[in-house]
Amino acid sequence: MKASVVLSLIGYLVVPSGAAILGRCVVARRLHRGGLSNFEGYSLENWVCLAYFESKFNPAAVYENLRGSYTGFGLFQIRDTDWCDRGKNLCHMSCSALLKSDLKKTIECAKIIVKRKQGMGAWPSWTLNCQNSDTLARWLDGCKL
């Protein structure tokens, strides 16, 4: 039992090689190139805001929520219970694919999530921090897309 807990903790502390926290403008450019600008009516500023509040721009972030019985993966902390291979797998991908810094699979899955009836409201952090913000423009300030 103790060994499995220790191994589990080590697994969460190990960051995949080459992984690093991305800069705000790097995130904005990758999300823009991935087609999230105005996707389903949500501005690019909303997506960058969400990325900050979910992972602080860390594409390799993994957070285990013990109260909610789920683990969040990647830039948008996409939950394993519904979206990747540890749960219902509605995005048809492995959870580890959501940890890559190129963000391709993360963007693909985010598009699937936001097309559902909750839209970006599927992320409580977006509702709390981004939805009605009058300072969204700051997320793209100085970025060259």
Salt bridges, closest charged atoms under 4 A:
ASP82 OD1 - LYS88 NZ 3.43
GLU108 OE1 - LYS105 NZ 3.62
